[in-house]
Amino acid sequence: MTDSFLTFEQNWRAFEHEHVWHPYAAMPASMQPVPVASAQGVRLILEDGRELIDGMSSWWAAIHGYNHPVLNKAVRSQLEKMSHVMFGGLTHRPAAELAALLVGLTPEPLDQVFFADSGSVSVEVAIKMAFQYWQAKGRTEKQALLTVRGGYHGDTFGAMAVCDPVTGMHHLFSHALPRHYFAPAPDCPFSGDWDDACIAGFRALLQAHHKQIAAVILEPIVQGAGGMRFYGPEYLRRVRALCDEHDVLLIFDEIATGFGRTGTLFATDRAGVSPDIMCVGKALTGGYMTLAATLTTRRISGQISKNGGAFMHGPTFMANPLACATAVASIKLLLDSPWRSRVAEIEAGFKAGLEDCRSLEAVRDVRALGAIGVVEFKDDLDMNWVQPGLVDKGVWLRPFGRLLYAMPPYVIDSKDLDRIICAMREVAAEVAAKAPQSRNRG
Ligand SMILES: *Cc1c(COP(=O)(O)O)cnc(C)c1O
């Protein structure tokens, strides 16, 4: 016993590598994951004592950095009361407090809150809400969704079915997914003149199929995991008008964009548009715990609930009090902080610092919006050297496909931001140096 325990202590990484799955990975994964012992502020402290500056916010979530005293206190104080209690037939103050904050901060008239345990589940809930709404109205033919290419909405089946069919990482399952309508990805630039051609494909699909379409679902302003693309707010205003005109509900997935990431509290604030249903997650608890929420309007909840109807969803850990209390603390911490100027400074830093990369032959585009900086290459990055190279440079970034991107915690200072930007520039230069010469002429 003692012997094998000692062996495990010495070899836990080898054991982990052989037995534990990682996201979108083979088993065992082609690369050993980097072991993190602790995290503090914007730094990940590795088992061997090295420190990495975090440029990922653990996938959009850790907006205040790690190990934050205010969030730690919120967790501890809720833990002393109860970490969890079922939500069926019971309720608690943290859920009410969080709902009050969400209702107050999201666009009117969103004021009905459903708590879910992950972003993907909140998307499932949003889709179910739309379907149940039309069901209750007797419009049973409305069973399809309309979305845009380049989107990402999660890994569960309902969510997968509205991810980009090519880049959405789910083509293996296409035979098992419901078929929805896909309009071209919005290609109107974030700023610049409106060109009506940008929405022509979307409009045509809606006009042709609105009788079958229950809802439109999209990520406002920033398409995240589907390609890190930004588009202009006018597109959202047109989509809202078209949905109203054709009796179709509008779902905004703000799971990545919510809580300040793009420079406004929610990305849709740029457009001044209110969806009928909205999903939030990721940064909701400041990256401490998994929690998401789906908000909708009284019109929709009322229709679903007509004649004693119930909304048919209820996860075991719904409205987990520990997560709700942490989310309340995280949102208050955000609102009390100068997040707007911090996010604006990060945007300015990315814009100035990454611009040089644009002249490299291997680079297709450079862009920044809010606390998001992106270098898009012409070819897929070779993670086998790019990932360890970034770790050697002392930063934590997680590129995918052709994209090298960063979305650091808002609390990052300019010195640490510079180190992330420098690492991105170095990688870009290295990629350019390795690119076959023929590309330069092609
Ligand atoms: C991450 C993400 C999801 C899925 O959230 P999970 O918590 O990973 O299930 C859905 N939509 C968008 C826009 C996301 O960025």
The ligand as a Gaussian input file, in Angstrom:
#p B3LYP/6-31G(d) Opt

LIG

0 1
 C      -18.458000      28.274000     -23.934000
 C      -19.684000      28.610000     -24.661000
 C      -20.835000      27.804000     -24.572000
 C      -20.860000      26.516000     -23.788000
 O      -20.653000      26.712000     -22.416000
 P      -20.119000      25.493000     -21.511000
 O      -20.104000      26.060000     -20.133000
 O      -18.777000      25.126000     -22.035000
 O      -21.105000      24.385000     -21.664000
 C      -21.949000      28.206000     -25.273000
 N      -21.958000      29.333000     -25.998000
 C      -20.877000      30.130000     -26.108000
 C      -20.963000      31.383000     -26.919000
 C      -19.707000      29.798000     -25.453000
 O      -18.631000      30.583000     -25.579000

